[in-house]
Amino acid sequence: MATSIDIDLLRRNHLFGVLSDTEMAAVLEFARLRRVAAEERIFAKGDPGDSLYVLLRGRVAVQTESPDAKLMLLNILDAGAVFGEIAMLDGGERTATVMAQEASELLRIDRRDFMPFLETRPDLCIRLMGVLCQRVRWTSAIIEDTVFLNVPRRLAKRILMLAQTYGRQTEGGLRIATFVSQEDLANMLGVSREMVNKTLKSFQKAEAITYRNGYLVVKDESFLDQISR
């Protein structure tokens, strides 16, 4: 590959961290760089699962849409994340749509190149099994939350998940270092933005969070943890 890739970023990933220097070099030989603009669709639900992606720079949204065009935001991913691996492994259709929320740089690894590479590396196969199990557990948790939890409990749980992934400790609390709009939160929960706004205000009144210009700071994790149960 002609361009320079941040190898340390790849090594922090749970999938590529097991590769030796030689194996990493082999992967980069058949990997391709892709740049996308903000709001550009990377792939759509139902597209062929012919590749996986590593997000090198930027931010993407993983989402799905009902037949009546109701949107649900499943996840927001930042640099270092891997996505598209499920459909790439079984060759089936994409299970969700991925959109760039800002200008992003991706590393694309095609199924036709990766599967022969994978067949000779059982340790990487085992690691991929772990990744898939995490995906199944995460999906099951989302379904259970949607069915059994009310909006305040679901929102508190989602804020804690975002804090665990993107949280940066500051003097004011645990700052979620990624922009999350009220519309994003509403689409994650499958509820109205007005309901999210009302619930956020109640959390702010309890001094559990601050929310300004799309950035959340968790001031009282124990409060949110109690609400989420």
C-alpha positions as CSV (number, residue, x, y, z in Angstrom):
1,M,0.0,0.0,0.0
2,A,1.4,3.3,-1.1
3,T,0.1,5.5,1.8
4,S,1.2,5.4,5.4
5,I,-1.0,3.5,7.9
6,D,-1.0,4.0,11.6
7,I,0.0,0.4,12.6
8,D,-0.4,1.3,16.3
9,L,-4.1,2.1,15.6
10,L,-4.6,-1.3,14.0
11,R,-2.8,-3.1,16.8
12,R,-5.1,-1.6,19.4
13,N,-8.0,-3.3,17.6
14,H,-9.1,-6.6,19.1
15,L,-9.0,-8.3,15.7
16,F,-5.6,-7.1,14.2
17,G,-3.7,-7.1,17.5
18,V,-2.9,-10.8,17.2
19,L,-1.1,-10.4,13.9
20,S,2.7,-10.7,13.7
21,D,4.6,-8.0,11.8
22,T,4.9,-10.3,8.8
23,E,1.1,-11.0,8.9
24,M,0.3,-7.3,9.3
25,A,2.4,-6.5,6.3
26,A,0.7,-9.2,4.3
27,V,-2.8,-7.8,5.1
28,L,-1.7,-4.3,4.2
29,E,-0.5,-5.6,0.8
30,F,-4.1,-6.4,-0.3
31,A,-5.9,-3.8,1.8
32,R,-7.1,-0.6,0.0
33,L,-7.6,2.9,1.3
34,R,-11.0,4.5,0.8
35,R,-11.9,8.1,1.6
36,V,-15.5,9.2,2.1
37,A,-17.2,12.5,2.5
38,A,-19.5,13.5,5.3
39,E,-23.0,12.0,4.8
40,E,-21.6,9.5,2.2
41,R,-23.0,6.0,2.4
42,I,-20.3,3.4,2.8
43,F,-22.7,0.5,2.2
44,A,-26.4,-0.2,2.6
45,K,-28.4,-2.9,4.3
46,G,-28.9,-5.7,1.8
47,D,-25.7,-4.9,-0.2
48,P,-23.3,-7.9,-0.8
49,G,-21.0,-8.6,2.1
50,D,-17.8,-8.5,0.1
51,S,-15.4,-6.7,2.5
52,L,-14.7,-5.5,6.0
53,Y,-13.6,-2.0,7.0
54,V,-11.2,-0.5,9.6
55,L,-12.0,3.1,10.4
56,L,-8.7,5.0,10.4
57,R,-10.0,8.5,10.8
58,G,-13.4,10.1,11.2
59,R,-16.7,8.8,12.5
60,V,-19.5,6.6,11.1
61,A,-23.0,5.8,12.0
62,V,-24.4,2.2,11.9
63,Q,-28.1,2.3,11.3
64,T,-31.1,0.4,10.1
65,E,-34.4,1.5,8.6
66,S,-37.9,0.0,8.7
67,P,-40.1,-0.4,5.6
68,D,-42.0,2.8,6.6
69,A,-38.6,4.7,6.7
70,K,-38.3,4.8,10.5
71,L,-34.6,5.1,11.3
72,M,-32.8,3.4,14.2
73,L,-29.2,4.3,15.0
74,L,-27.5,1.2,16.2
75,N,-24.0,2.6,16.9
76,I,-21.5,5.4,16.4
77,L,-18.0,4.3,15.6
78,D,-14.7,6.2,15.9
79,A,-11.1,5.6,14.7
80,G,-9.9,2.1,15.3
81,A,-13.3,0.4,14.9
82,V,-13.8,-2.6,12.6
83,F,-17.2,-3.0,10.9
84,G,-18.7,-5.1,8.1
85,E,-17.0,-8.3,9.3
86,I,-20.2,-10.4,9.8
87,A,-21.4,-10.2,6.2
88,M,-17.8,-10.4,4.9
89,L,-17.3,-13.7,6.7
90,D,-20.5,-15.5,5.6
91,G,-20.7,-13.7,2.2
92,G,-24.4,-12.8,3.0
93,E,-26.1,-9.5,2.7
94,R,-25.2,-6.5,4.9
95,T,-27.4,-6.4,8.0
96,A,-27.2,-2.6,8.4
97,T,-26.4,0.6,6.6
98,V,-23.2,2.5,7.5
99,M,-23.0,6.3,6.8
100,A,-20.0,8.6,7.3
101,Q,-21.0,11.3,9.8
102,E,-17.9,13.3,8.9
103,A,-15.1,13.0,6.3
104,S,-13.5,9.7,7.0
105,E,-10.6,7.5,5.9
106,L,-11.2,3.7,5.8
107,L,-9.1,0.6,5.2
108,R,-11.0,-1.8,3.0
109,I,-10.2,-5.6,3.1
110,D,-12.0,-7.7,0.5
111,R,-13.4,-11.1,1.3
112,R,-11.6,-12.7,-1.8
113,D,-8.3,-11.7,-0.3
114,F,-9.0,-12.1,3.5
115,M,-10.6,-15.6,3.5
116,P,-7.5,-17.4,2.0
117,F,-5.3,-15.5,4.5
118,L,-7.7,-16.5,7.4
119,E,-7.7,-20.2,6.5
120,T,-4.0,-20.6,7.4
121,R,-4.3,-18.7,10.8
122,P,-6.4,-20.5,13.4
123,D,-5.6,-18.0,16.1
124,L,-7.2,-15.2,14.1
125,C,-10.2,-17.5,13.4
126,I,-10.6,-17.8,17.2
127,R,-10.4,-14.1,17.7
128,L,-13.0,-13.5,15.0
129,M,-15.3,-16.0,16.8
130,G,-15.0,-13.8,19.9
131,V,-15.8,-10.7,17.9
132,L,-19.0,-12.3,16.5
133,C,-20.0,-13.5,20.0
134,Q,-19.7,-9.9,21.2
135,R,-21.9,-8.7,18.4
136,V,-24.6,-11.3,19.3
137,R,-24.5,-10.4,23.0
138,W,-24.7,-6.7,22.1
139,T,-27.6,-7.2,19.8
140,S,-29.5,-9.4,22.3
141,A,-29.0,-6.7,25.0
142,I,-30.4,-4.0,22.7
143,I,-33.5,-6.1,21.9
144,E,-34.1,-6.8,25.6
145,D,-33.7,-3.2,26.6
146,T,-36.2,-2.1,23.9
147,V,-38.8,-4.6,25.1
148,F,-38.4,-4.4,28.9
149,L,-37.0,-1.0,29.8
150,N,-38.6,2.4,29.8
151,V,-37.0,5.4,28.2
152,P,-35.2,6.8,31.3
153,R,-33.6,3.5,32.0
154,R,-32.6,2.9,28.4
155,L,-31.2,6.4,28.0
156,A,-29.2,6.1,31.2
157,K,-27.8,2.8,30.1
158,R,-26.9,4.1,26.6
159,I,-25.1,7.2,28.2
160,L,-23.1,4.8,30.4
161,M,-22.2,2.7,27.3
162,L,-21.0,5.8,25.5
163,A,-19.0,6.9,28.5
164,Q,-17.4,3.5,28.7
165,T,-16.3,3.7,25.1
166,Y,-15.6,7.4,24.6
167,G,-15.2,8.7,28.1
168,R,-12.3,11.0,29.0
169,Q,-11.9,12.0,32.7
170,T,-11.9,15.8,33.3
171,E,-12.3,18.0,36.3
172,G,-16.0,18.3,35.6
173,G,-16.6,14.6,35.2
174,L,-16.4,11.9,32.5
175,R,-16.7,13.7,29.2
176,I,-18.0,11.7,26.2
177,A,-15.5,12.7,23.6
178,T,-17.7,12.4,20.6
179,F,-20.6,14.6,19.4
180,V,-24.0,13.0,20.1
181,S,-27.1,15.0,19.2
182,Q,-30.5,14.6,20.8
183,E,-31.7,13.2,17.5
184,D,-28.8,10.6,17.6
185,L,-29.9,9.5,21.0
186,A,-33.6,9.4,19.9
187,N,-32.7,7.2,16.9
188,M,-30.6,4.9,19.1
189,L,-33.6,4.3,21.4
190,G,-36.3,4.4,18.7
191,V,-38.2,7.2,20.5
192,S,-39.0,10.9,19.8
193,R,-36.4,13.7,20.3
194,E,-38.8,15.4,22.6
195,M,-38.8,12.4,24.9
196,V,-35.0,12.4,25.0
197,N,-34.9,16.1,25.6
198,K,-37.3,15.7,28.6
199,T,-35.3,12.8,30.1
200,L,-31.9,14.6,29.6
201,K,-33.3,17.6,31.5
202,S,-34.3,15.4,34.4
203,F,-30.8,13.9,34.5
204,Q,-29.4,17.4,34.4
205,K,-31.7,18.6,37.2
206,A,-30.4,15.7,39.3
207,E,-26.9,16.9,38.5
208,A,-26.0,13.5,37.0
209,I,-24.9,14.9,33.7
210,T,-24.3,18.1,31.8
211,Y,-25.2,18.4,28.1
212,R,-24.1,21.3,26.0
213,N,-23.7,21.7,22.2
214,G,-24.0,17.9,21.6
215,Y,-21.4,16.9,24.2
216,L,-22.3,14.9,27.3
217,V,-20.4,15.0,30.6
218,V,-21.3,12.3,33.2
219,K,-21.0,13.8,36.7
220,D,-22.7,11.0,38.7
221,E,-22.2,7.5,37.2
222,S,-23.8,5.9,40.3
223,F,-27.1,7.8,39.6
224,L,-27.3,6.7,36.0
225,D,-26.3,3.1,37.0
226,Q,-29.2,3.1,39.5
227,I,-31.7,4.5,37.0
228,S,-30.6,1.9,34.4
229,R,-31.3,-1.1,36.5
